[in-house]
Structure formats: structure tokens, C-alpha cells
Amino acid sequence: MSGDRDRDREDRTRGSAARTVVLGALTAAAPLSIDTYLPALPAIAVELEASASLVALTLTACVVGLAVGQLVAGPLSDVLGRRRPMIVGAVGFVVLSAACAVAPDVGTLVALRLAQGLFGAVGIVLARAVVRDLYDGPAAARAFAALMLVSGVAPIVAPVLGGQLLRLTSWRGVFVVLALLGAVVLVGVLLAVPETLPPDRRRTGGWRTTRHAFGVLLADGRVLACVAAAGFGFAAMFAYISGSTFVLQGLYGLSPQEFSGVFAVNSVGIVSAVQISGRLVGAEKVRPQRMVPLGLAIAVVGSSTVLAGALGLGVWGVVPGLFVTVCGVGTALPAATTLSLADHPEHAGSASALLGTAQFLVGGFSAPLVGIGGGRTALPMGLTMTGATLVALLAFTVLWRRARTAPAAGAN
């Protein structure tokens, strides 16, 4: 009998681990579709005979799709369940990635990238909703940390991966690889992710129900605090991702190998921070509402160091500052995600949609700000990162304190 129980426990553990890997891959696929082809933008402009600004629209279109798609998929999953929309999203991502690989002109590519973002958004929002369906409290914090272990590195390593792919293939080949990765994730969903929202727990109704769900969430100061923290924290990450190539290589003269090394170290930093944060909250040693401002404060210190590097310290300020910033954001995000989905399990999909949309919309707006300097100075990157982390910290602190006095306030 004990042997049977041990085998059952091992099977559940393996199943849980496989599910976490698949959910992490779902959340990573869309960010990969943003960043992996960044090194190919000049080649796309040449082949499709398009201006740099038109080619840049392919990036903007994908970010808009990711933001809008989450607003649609999250509430829809609260009504239809998680599994069917997740499968549809994965299939759509595969088909549209393949279609991008054969786009004949830049206008078609922009349209396909918008649609690719819409379908890719489904996996991001529903992966978080599935975790919320299955776990509460500290267990949810541990699960979100495990999820980010798989997905958190994707936006950072993607440009390096894209650069290596371009040594073997063209920009069209990058989209073929994305389609293949999407197909692998689809198989994983079919095999490892069951339905986690049974019919008796689903919401009923149409647009009125969706509007009500968003109204409930937007009226909760704690949800808004977490959305602001995640959105502006992610904006600092976007600024780093979009600006570091020009700053570190173009301005400070790092070789491609040295640049890849910086990315690798920062990847280790953010993964370590995510895991430490998740374990501390999961073990109930630190409450998540304390972990969020702690992480954001660390990010402010790091981004201020980047700014100091831009103002005179040079690369010796920028590189350590980037590491500290990503570690701070990695500390804050799992706790912010846990808190944002904690009090409204009946609206888990909608809450996840708000969180993800804020991350991509605010983050997407930060990328053009970094480009103002044209690679001649690190000041725009430093200012954008410092401003984003400061706003994240102040917004969370103010909104959370106000929410503590509300009648519905719980843990504080």
C-alpha cells in the first residue's frame, strides 16, 4: 500500500513539473516572438524594401496584439474554461508564425504580427490563470516562482538567440523556428495541461459579465497597486532589453561575446531572484506585500546606478546597475502576481489579463524612449529605467496603503 502511495505521489509530482514547464513555455513563446527577431530588423528592411520606421511597426503591432489579446482571452476563459482557449491560442500562434516566414511585403508582415500577438497573448494570460485555479496563498507564490523560472529568462536571452539563428538562417528562418517552438508547446498543452476551471466555477453571461469583472478589479486598490508595480517594473525591463544592445556594444564597445556574457549573467540574476522571492513568500517567511516594495526598491537602486553610469561612471556603472535592476524586478514580480490574483478567484482570467496588458502596454511605450539618444548616449536608457522603477515603487506604496483602509481589505 505504501508503495502504491509513493508511486502516486511521484506521478503527481512529475505531472505537476511537466505542467509547470508547459505553462512556462506558453508564457515565454510570445516574448520570444518579440525579441528573437530584433537583430534581423535591418535585414527585413532591406529585403522588403521598407523604411526603418515601417519595419519597427512589426514590433509595435506584436506588442499591441499581446496587450489586446490578453484583455479578450482572460475574461473569455472565465466563461469557457482554460483548456479550449489555450489550445486555440497555441494553434493560432503556430499558423501565424509560419505565415510571417513567407510574408511578401512589410504591410502583410505588420498585419500578421498583430494577429500573432493576439493569439500568443492567450498562453500568457491563461498560464497565470491556471496557476491561480490550482493554488492559493504561499503555494501560489511558489507556483508562480516556478513558472517564472521557465519563462523569465526568455525576454533577456531572446536577442542573443536571434543573433545566433541569423548566423544559420535568414529572418524568415527565425519565424520558422518560432512556429516549431509553438508546435512543441501545443503538444505539451494537449498532453500535460488539463482543464482547471470546471463548469460550476465558470462565469455566465456576455459583455455585461466581462465589464462587471473589470469593474470589480479596477475598484480594488490592491489589484491596481500590483498592476502598476508589474507594469512599470516591466517597463524598466523593456528599456534594458531594447537599449542595451546599442549602449553596451555601440557606445561602450563591448564585443558580441562580451555582450552575450552580460545577458547571461543577468539571466542568472533574475532567475535566482525569482526563486528566492518565491521560496521566501512560499515558506511564509516574508509576506508578498512586503516583497513587492523590497524588490522595487532594489530596482530603483540598480536603475539609479545605470543613470550614474550614463552621467559619468561609464560602463562600470551601467553593467552592475543592470544586474541589480533585473534582480529587483525579479524579486517583485512573483509577489505582485500572487497578490493581484489572490482576492478574486472568480475573475482570475480577467485579473491576469489586466496584469499582462499593463506589462506589455507600459513596457512597449518605454522602448521608443530609450531610442531617443540614437545609441550616442546611455542617458535615455538610464532615465527611463530610473523613472519606471520609481513610479512602480511609489504607485504600489500609495495604492496599497490606501487600499488597507478599505472595508474589503484583507492581508496587509
N, C-alpha and C positions, 0 to 999 in steps of 0.2 A: 504493500500500500504506500509506504513512504517513498519507494522508488517511483511509483506512478505519479505521486505528487511532485517529486523532484523533476521528472520529465515534463510534466505540465507547466511547472514554473519556468523551466528552461525554454519551452516552446513559446510561452508568453513573452519572455524576455527577448528572444530572437525576433518574434513578431513585432514587438514594440520598437526594437532597434531598427528593423527594416522599415517600419512605418516612418520613423523619425528621419531616416536617410532620404526616403522618397519625398517627404514633406519639405525637408531642407532643399532638395534638388528642385522642387516646384518653385520655391521662393527665390532660388538662385537663377533659374533659367531666364527670366525676364531681365534682371540686371545684367546678365551676361550678354543679352541681345543689345543692350545699350553700349556697353564698354568694349566688348570684344572687337568691334569693327572700327573703333576710334582711330587706330593707326592707319586705316585704309581710306580715310576721308579724302586725302589728296588724290589717291588713285581713282576713287569714284568720280571726282570732279573731272579728271582728265578723260576717263573712258566715256562718261555720259555727256561730256561737253557742257558741263554746268558750272555756274559760279559757286564760289565757296559758301555764300550765304544760302543758296538753294540746297546745296548738299547738307548744310547744317540743319535745314528743316527736317531732314530724315531723322535726326536725333530728337528734335523738338516734338515731332509727330509721335514718336515712340513713347516719349515721356508723357505727353498728353493722353495717349491711349492707355498707358498704365494707370494714370490717375483716374480717368473717367471710368475705365473698366472695373476698377475696384468699387466705385460707387454703385455700379449696376450689379456686379456679381455678389457682393456681400449681402445686401438685402434680399436678393433673389434666392440665395442659398438658405436664408432663414425660412423661406416659404417652401422651396423644392427639396431641401436637403443638400448635403455637401457633395456626395459622390457623383451624381449625374452632371452638375455644372463643372466639376473638376475634370471629368473625362472630356466633356465638350471643349473646355478651355485648352487642354493638352493637345487634343486633335487639331484644333484651330491653330495653335502655335506651330505645330509641325508643318501643316499645309502652308501657312503664310511665310514661314522661314524659307521653305523651299521655293515659294513664289518670288521672294525677294532675290534669290540667287539668279533668277532669269529676267529680272526687271529690265525692260528695253530703254527706259528713259528715267530722268530724275523725278518727274511728276508721278509716274507709276510707283516708283520706289517710295516716295513720300506717303502715298495712299496705302501701300502695303505695310509700311512701317507703323502707321496709325492703327491698322487692323491687327497687326502682330502684337502691338502693345495692349490693345483691348483684350485679346484672348490670353496673352501672357499674364495679365493682371489677375485673372481668375485663380491661378495657382497661388499667388502671393497672399491674397486675402483669405482664401479658404484654408490654407495650411494653418494660419493662426486660429481660424475659427474651429478647425478640427481639434487643435490642442485645447482650446477653451471648452469644447464639448466633453473632453475626456478628463480634464484635470481642474482642480481648484487650488487656490492659495499657494502655499510653498511648493506643492507638487507641480503646479502650473509654471512657477518660476523656473524650476529645474527643467521642465519640458521645453520651455521657450529658450533656455540657455543651450540645450542640446540641439534645438532646431537651428539656432544661430551659429552653432559650431559648424554645421554643414553649409549654411547659406551665407554667413557673414563675410567670408573671405572673397566671395565672387566679385563684388564691385571693385575690389582692390587688385586682384590678380588678373582680371579680365583683359585690361590693356596689354599686359605682358603676354598673356596667352594669344591675343590677337596678333601681336607683333611677331611671335614665333610662327603662327599659322601663315602669315603673309610671306614668310621665307619659303614655304612649301606650296602655297597656292595663291590665287587672286582673292580679291574681296568677295567675289561670288562664292568661292570655296568656303569662306568664313560662314556664310549663311547656310551652306550645305551642312557644315559641322553643327551649327545650331539646330538644324532640322533633325539631324541624327541624335543629338543630345535630347531633344524634345521627345523623340520616339522612345528612347530608353526610359525617360521619366514616365511616359504614358504607360508603358508595360509595367513599371513599378506601381503606378496607381491601381491598375487593374488587378495586380497580384497582392498588394500589401495594404491598401487603404480601403477599409470597409465603410459603409455608411455610419456616421457617428451621430446623426440627428434623426431619431425615429419620428414617424409621422405625428405622434401625440405631442411632441415638443415643438413642432413647426408652427410658424405664424400663418394666419389665414388672411385673405384679403389682397387687394392690389396696391395701387399707388397710395391710397389713403393710409394703409398699414405702414408702408415704407416711410412716408412723410412723418407719421407718428413716431416711428422708431428713431429717425434722425432728430426729431424734436426732443424726445426724451434724452438722447445722448448729448445734444448741444446745450440742454438746460442743466446738465450735470457739470459743475465746475471742475470736478476731479478728472472727468474724461477730457475736458478741454485742456487742463493742465498737462496731461500726458500727451495729448495730440500736439500741443505746442512744443513740448520738450522733444518729442520724436521728430517733428517736422524740422525745427531749426537745428537740432543736433545732426540730422541727416543732411541739412544744407551745408554744414561745415565739412562733412564727408564728401559731398558733391564738389565743393570748392577745391578740396585736396585732390580728388580724382581728376577733375578737369584741368587744373592748373599746374600740378606738379611736374608733368612732362615738360612743359615749356620752361618752368622755373629751374628745375634741377638740371635738365640737360642743356637747354638753350642759354640760360642765364649763368648758371654756376659750372657748366662744363662737365657734368658727370657723364661717363660713358654709358652706353645701353646696359652693360653688365652691372655697373655700379647702381644705375637707376633701378634695375630689377632687384638688386640686393636690398635697396631701401624699401621697395614694395614688399619684399619677402619678410623683412624684419617687422614692418608694420602689420603685416598679416598675422604673424605670430603674436604680436602685441594685442590686437583686437580680439583674436580668438581666446587668448589667455584671460583678458579682462572679462569677456562674456562669461566664460566658465567660472571664474572666481565669483563674479556677481551672482550668477545663478545658484552656485553652491551655498553662498552665504545667505541669500534670501530663502533658498530651498530648505536649509537647515534651521531656519528661523533665528539666525544669529543677528541679522540686520533686517529691519522692516523695509519693504520695497520703496515706501515713500521717503525713506532716508537715503536709499541707494541712488535714487534719481538725482537729487541735487548734489550728492557727493561726486558722482560721475561727471555731471555737467561742470562742477567747479574745477575738477581736474582738467576737463577740456578747455575751460577758459584759460587756465594757466598755460596749457600747451599752445593754444592758438595765439596767446599774447607773446609767447616765445617766438612763434613764427613771425609775428609782426615785428618783434625786436630784431629778428634776423633780417627782415626786409629793410629796416631802418638803419642798419649798420653792422650787426653781428655777422651777417652773411650766412653762408651755408651751415656754419656751426650753431646758428640759432634756429634755422629753418628745419633741418633734418631732425634734431631732437624734439623740437616743438611739434612736428607732425606725428611723431611716435606717441608723445604724451596725449595729444588731442584724440587720436583714434582709440587709445586705451580708455580715455574718459568717456567718449561716446559709447564704446563697447560696454562700459560699466553701467551706463544709464539706460540703454535701450531695452534690455530684457526686463528690467523692473518697470519701466514705463509701459511696456506692452502688457505685462501681467496686470498692472493697475487699471489700464484702460478697458480691459475686458472682464474685470473682476465682478462688478456690481450689476451687470446687465446680461446674464447668460442667455436670456430670451432674444437678445439683439446682438449676439456675438458676431454674426456676419457683418452687420451694419457698423458695429464698433471697430472691427478690423478694417473695414473699408475706409472709415474716417481716418484711422491711423495711417494706413498706407497711402491714401490720397494726399494727406498733408506732407508725408515724406517726399513724394515724387514731385508735387507741385512746388513746394518751397525749395526743395533741392534743385529742381530744374531751373528755377529763376536765379539761383546762386551761380550757376555755371557761366552765363554771359558776363556777370560782374567781374569774374576772375579774368576774363579775356580783355578787359579794358586796357591793360598795360601792354598788350601785344607781345608778351614774352620779354619785354625790356626791363621789367622790374617785378619783384615779388610782392610789392605793396598791395595791389588789389586782392591777391590771394590772402595775405595776412589780415587785411581789413575785413574781408568777407567772412573769414573763419572766426575772427575775434567777435565781430558783430553778431554772427549767428549763434555762437555759444553763449554770449552774454544775454541775448534775447531769450534763448532757451531756458537759461537758469532763472532769469528774472520772471519770465512768464509762468514757469512752473511754480516758483515760490509764491508769487502773488495769488495765482488762481487756486492753488491748493489750500493756502491759508484762508482765503475767502470761503472755500467750499467746506471747511471744517465747521463753520458756524451755521451751515445749512441744516435743516431738520433731518435730511436723509443721510447726513454724513455718517460714515462708518468708521473704519480704521483710519487713524490719522497720526 
